C-alpha cells in the first residue's frame, strides 16, 4: 500500500495497464494455450494498437516471463505459509494441490508442456530453487531412508539443489516427492482421470501415503 502511494499517477497507470494485459493473457492461455499467446490479440481486446501495447511488454517472452514469475512467487508464498512454523512434506503436498486446483492454467504454465522457443531468465530459476529448498527442509525433518544407488548418484549430481546442505538421502526423498506429486497433479489437471470415475483426491492421498511410508 505504501509503495502504491509513493508512485506517480503515470506509474500507477502503467502498473494498472500491465496488470490488465496479464489478465487478458491468462484468459487467452486458458482458451488457446501459452504457445498461442498473442500480444496483438490482447491489444485488440483492450482497444489498443499493437505498438502501444509493446510499450508495456516488449515481446511475448517478456509477458510470459512475468506470468511465470508471478506463478512461482505465488506458489513459493503458499508453501512458505504452509511450512510455518515447521515444514512437513504431507502439508506441503496438499498445499501444492490446493494451489494447483485454484488456478489450473497457472499451474500448467509452470509445470506443463514447455512453451516452444521460450527460455526462462535466471531469476525464474532462483525462485523455483526457493520452492525446492522448502521441500528439502521438510525432507530433512523426516528419518533418513537407507542409501540407494540413486542417492549415491546424487552425491555428485546436486547442482539443482542450489547449495542446500541436505544429504543424498534427503535429495532423493525430495525428488521422489516432487516427481510423484506433480505427476499425479499433471494428469488430474489435464483431465486424464475424468472418464475413469474415481476421486482424484483419494488417489493423491494414497500416492502421498505410499511415498511417505517408503
N, C-alpha and C positions, 0 to 999 in steps of 0.2 A: 504494500500500500504506500509506504514512504517513497519507494522507487518511482511509482507512478506519479506521485505528487511532484517529484523533482523533475519530471520530464516536461519538455516544452510542448505546446499544442501540436506542433509539427511532428515531434517524436511520438506523441500519443496516437496521432492519426496514422502514422506509419505502422506502429505496432498493431493497431486495430485492423488495418488492411492486410497485413501479413497474417494475422490470426484468421481473418475471413478467407484468405487464399488457402490456408491449411484446412479449414473446414470443408471447403469445396473439394480440395484434393482428397480428403478422406472419403467423401461421398462418391467421388469418381473411382477411387480404388475399390470401394465396396461393389460398384457396378461393373467395372471393366478390368480391375486388377491393376497392380502397381506398374507393370510393364507397359501399360497403355496410357499412363498418366500424361496428360497434355496441358501445358500451360496456356496454349491458345484457346483450348476449350474452356478452361477456367476463366480466362479473360472475357470470353463471350458471355458466360453465365453472369459475370459481375458487371457487364456493361462497360468493359474497359477495352482498349486496344491492346494488341499483343505487346508492342513496345512499352506501353505504360505499365503493364504487369511486370515486365522484365526489369523495371526499376526496383522492384521489391524482391524478386528472386531471379538471379542471373540466368539460370537454366533449370532444366528438370532435375538434374542431380543435386543441385543446391536445395531444392524443395524436398526431395526425398531424404536427403541428409537431415534436414530439420525435423521431418516427421519421425525418422528413426531415432534421432536424438531425444525427441520428446517421449517416444515409446520406452526407450531404455531407461530414461530418468524416472518415468512413472513406475516401471517395474522395480527399479532399484529402491525407490522410496517405499513402495508397497512391501518389499521384502525386509527393508530395514525396520519398518514399523512392526512387521510380524515377528522379527527376530528379537525385539526388545521385550524383556530385559536379557533373555538368553536365547541363542539360536537353537532351533530344533528342526531336523530335516522334515518331519511329518508336517509341522506347522508351515514351513516354507513351501512344501509341495502343494498344500491346499491354498496357500496364498497365491501361488503361480496360477493354479487352475481358476481361482476366482477372478484374478486379473485378466486371464485369457478369455473367459466367458463373458466378462463385462464388455469387451470390445474385441471380437474375433479378428477383425481386419487389422487392428493394431498389432495383435499377436502374430498374425501370419506375415505381416510386413517384415517383422524382425526374425521370425523363426521358420517362415515358409520358404517357397522357392525363391532363390536369389533373382533380383531384377537384372536382366541381361544388360551388360555393359556398365553396370554401376559398381563403383568401388568406394567403400566407406572410408572416411578420413580417420586418422589415428585417434582422435578424441572419442569416436564411437567405440573403438576397441577398448579404450580406457574405461568407459562406462560399463561395458559388458564385463570387463575384468573385475569391477566392483561387485557385480552380481555373483560371479564365480567365487570371489573371496568370501561372501556370505555363506555360500554352500560349503566351502572348505572349513570355515569356522564351525558350522553346525556339524560337519562330519568329524571334526576333531573332538567334539564333545562325547561321541559315542565310543564304546570299546573298540580297540583295534581288531581287525579281522586278520586271519593268518596270511602270511605273504603269498602272493600268487605270481605266476610268470609275468602277467601284465603289470602287476605292481612293481616288480623288479625292473621291468622295461621302463616304467615311468621315472625311475631314479635319474635317467639320463635324457628324459623327454618331458620336461616340466616347464618349458618356457611359457606355455599357455596359462600357468598358474601365477604369472606376473610377480614372482619373488615370494609368494606365500610360503612359510616355513613348514607346511604340513608334510608329514612323512609319506612315502609312496602309497601305503595302505589307505591313507585318507584321500590322496589324489584319486585312487581307484574308486573309492566309495563315492566321491563327488561326481566323477564322470559317469558312473553307473546310474546315479540319481538323475543326472542331467539328461542322459540319453533315454532312459525309460520314461521319465515324466513327460518329456517333450515328445517322445514317440507316441504315447497314448493321446496326449492333447492334440497333436497334429492330425492324427486320424479322426479324432472326435470332431474337431472344428472343420475338417474337410468333408464331413458328412458320411464317412465310411461306415459308421455304426448305425445310421438312421434306419436302414432297412433290416437290420439284424434283430431288432426287437428287444434288446436288453438295455439296462440302465447303465450308461457310461460312467456315472458317478460311482457305482458299485465296482465296476471294472477298475477304475482309477484307484479306489481304496484297496482293492485286492492286490493290485500290482505294487502299490506302495507298501502294504503289509509284507508282501513277499520280499521286496527289496530290503526293507529294514531288518527283516528276520535273518537275512543272509549277510 
